[in-house]
Amino acid sequence: MTQKLRMATVWLDGCSGCHMSFLDIDERILALAESVDLVYSPLVDAKEFPEEVDITLVEGAVASVEDREKIKKIRAHTKTLVSLGDCAVTANVPSMRNAFRLDAVYGRAYRENATLNQQVPSQTIPKLLAKVRPVHEVVDVDVFVQGCPPSADAIFFVLTELVAGRKPEISEVTRFGA
């Protein structure tokens, strides 16, 4: 038996739709499990990103200092990094706040839209970056899988290609916004 690849999934600033599509590969996940071990994910209980990961799927944009530090650590410990979905590839919906100053964003969220305790929390939320960025503007990315979210078929295709040692040609299986 060949050694299984170590796979991780990560959720930055996004909606979790890409993880839902990943789960939508349904019973094909059993075939995938023959070749990979899921060693880190919001879907499992691992708390620390492992030292050596073969494939990491990253959903979401880089919006906070925490996101930036997390993606740098992930890149340092991942052989093949996949930007999964339009938020990771282009910053998509999370970047809509880029048109506003941070103080205006905080004010709208924590003062204008609050009925109690109208103040910006200082300890419970990550410090936002001035601008939201797609993953490739912070670290090198090996594979881009657009879609909002990408289909389960596209995700399964990408993963099976990577497991087989090939760089996936995704232009036939997905496109932006689909």
Residue pairs with C-beta under 8 A, 6 or more apart in sequence:
4 34
4 35
4 36
4 37
5 35
5 36
5 37
5 54
5 55
5 162
5 163
6 36
6 37
6 39
6 50
6 52
6 53
6 54
6 55
7 36
7 37
7 38
7 39
7 53
7 54
7 55
7 56
7 57
7 159
8 38
8 39
8 40
8 41
8 49
8 50
8 53
8 55
8 56
8 57
8 74
8 78
9 19
9 22
9 38
9 40
9 41
9 42
9 43
9 56
9 57
9 58
9 59
9 84
10 40
10 41
10 42
10 49
10 56
10 57
10 58
10 59
10 60
10 70
10 71
10 74
11 19
11 42
11 59
11 60
12 58
12 59
12 60
12 61
12 62
12 63
12 67
12 70
12 71
12 87
12 88
12 135
13 60
13 61
13 62
13 63
13 64
13 67
13 87
13 94
13 132
14 59
14 60
14 61
14 85
14 87
14 88
14 93
14 94
15 87
15 93
16 42
16 59
17 59
17 85
17 148
17 149
18 57
18 59
18 60
18 84
18 85
18 87
18 88
18 149
18 150
18 155
19 41
19 42
19 43
19 59
20 149
21 147
21 149
21 150
21 151
21 152
21 155
22 57
22 84
22 152
22 155
23 29
23 43
24 151
24 152
25 32
25 152
25 155
25 156
26 152
28 152
28 156
32 156
32 159
32 160
32 163
35 163
36 54
36 55
36 159
36 163
38 44
39 46
39 50
39 53
40 46
40 48
40 49
40 50
40 53
40 56
49 70
49 73
49 74
49 77
50 77
51 77
52 77
52 79
53 74
53 77
53 78
53 79
54 78
54 79
54 80
55 78
55 79
55 80
55 82
55 159
55 162
55 163
56 74
56 78
56 80
56 81
56 82
57 82
57 84
57 155
58 71
58 74
58 81
58 82
58 83
58 84
58 88
58 135
59 84
59 85
59 87
59 88
60 67
60 85
60 87
60 88
60 94
61 67
61 87
61 88
61 91
61 92
61 94
61 95
61 132
61 133
61 134
61 135
62 68
62 71
62 91
62 129
62 132
62 133
62 134
62 135
62 137
62 138
63 94
63 97
63 128
63 129
63 132
63 133
64 126
64 127
64 128
64 129
65 126
65 127
65 128
65 129
66 126
66 127
67 126
67 129
68 129
68 138
71 135
71 138
71 139
72 138
72 139
74 81
74 139
75 81
75 139
75 140
80 142
80 143
80 162
81 135
81 139
81 140
81 141
81 142
81 143
82 141
82 142
82 143
82 144
82 145
82 158
82 162
83 89
83 134
83 135
83 136
83 141
83 143
83 144
83 145
84 145
84 149
84 150
84 155
85 92
85 145
85 146
85 147
85 148
85 149
85 150
86 92
86 93
86 146
86 147
86 148
86 176
86 177
87 93
87 94
87 134
87 148
88 134
88 135
89 134
89 135
89 136
89 144
89 145
89 146
89 176
90 134
90 146
90 176
91 98
91 132
91 133
91 134
92 148
94 132
95 131
95 132
95 133
95 134
97 105
97 132
98 131
98 132
100 108
102 128
102 130
105 128
106 120
106 128
107 120
110 118
110 119
110 120
110 121
111 118
111 119
111 120
135 141
136 144
142 167
143 158
143 162
143 167
143 168
143 170
144 170
145 154
145 155
145 158
145 170
145 174
146 170
146 174
146 175
146 176
146 177
147 154
147 174
147 175
147 176
147 177
147 178
148 176
148 177
148 178
150 158
150 174
151 173
151 174
151 178
153 173
154 170
154 173
154 174
157 168
157 170
157 173
158 168
158 170
158 173
161 167
161 168
162 168
